Amino acid sequence: MEFKGSNLIKLLLLTQCLIVLCAYGEDVHFFYFVQQWPGSYCGTVVRNCRHPKNKKPAIDFGIHGLWPGKKDGSTLRYCKPKIDFSASQLAGITSKLERDWPALTCPTKEGSFFWKQQWDKHGVCSNSILNQRAYFELTLDLKEGTNLKRNLSNAGINPDGKTYTLDKIKDALQKAYGFTPFIECYTNNTGHSLLFQVYKCVNAAADSNFHFIECPVRPKVV
């Protein structure tokens, strides 16, 4: 089922964020916590999703990633030196990852290839703040605390094939969180605009006191 919106929103929001010096020579100013609606992803991005064989993901907004952000809205990627991904460090949280951070494009028995891809691309850049275990645990905690689908449902916005205005979606999330996330939409082959991804920002806390903040800059969506 698909959420439908009307158009993209451009946010130019000013707020201060904490800056933590990245061990690789670049600053982590904040994080983008990104969730995606699987119906929009499977209907417009890959066209043919294939669930992992051993566990079907929850019918919910899944995690795309936790991405270290820069002042200009871009994200840190593939930082050096590379720190190898270790599946053994995810012991005890694999079931939660399969449910909340699913791989939708390959019918493997588990989704570690997607988690590895996200760690190699983004997670390693936050290693001065979060080691691999802490990176994945924090991301799961953010998902658990955000209740994105429920907050939309409380405002009468459901994956029921109906059309909802972007303003209605924004208003619902602003009332639920006290800040306005960035919303990314995709247009399908019938010309309908689908709610695809929701970006929330998280402070880069050297003391591990992580919390959501108003996004200081519009993300550069790529």
LINNOR-V388184 format. One line per field, one symbol per residue. ss: DSSP state (H for helix, E for strand, - for the rest). phi: phi as a letter, one per 40 degrees, with the letter a starting at -180 (. if undefined). burial: I if it has 9 or more other C-alpha atoms within 8 Angstrom, else O. Layout:
BEGIN
ss = ???
phi = ???
burial = ???
END
This chain:
BEGIN
ss = ---E---------------EE-----EE-EEEEEEEEHHHHHHHH----E----------EEEEEEEEE-----E-----------HHHH---HHHHHHH----E------HHHHHHHHHH-HHHH-----HHHHHHHHHHHHHHH-HHHHHHH-----------HHHHHHHHHHHH----EEEEEE-----EEEEEEEEEEE--------EE---------
phi = .bcbbbacbbbbbbacbcbbcccbgbcccabccbbbcccccccbcbgbcbcdccaccccaccccibbcbbdcgcbcafcbccbccbccccdgbccccccbbccbbacccabccccccccccbcccbccbbcdccccccccccccccfccccccccgbbcbgccbccccccccccccbgabccbbbbbccbgccbcbbbbbbbcccccgccacbcccaccccb
burial = OIIIIIOOOOOOIOOOIIIIIIOOOOIIIIIIIIIIIIIIIIIIOIOOIOIIIOIIIOOOIIIIIIIIIIOOIIIIOIIOOOOOOOOOOIOOOOOIIIIIIIIIIIIOOIIOOIIIOIIIIIIIIIIIIIIIIOIIIOIIOIIOOOOOIOIIIOOOIOOOOOOIIIOOIIIIIIOOOOIIIIIIIIIIOOOOIIIIIIIIIIIIIOOOOOOOIIIIIIOOOO
END
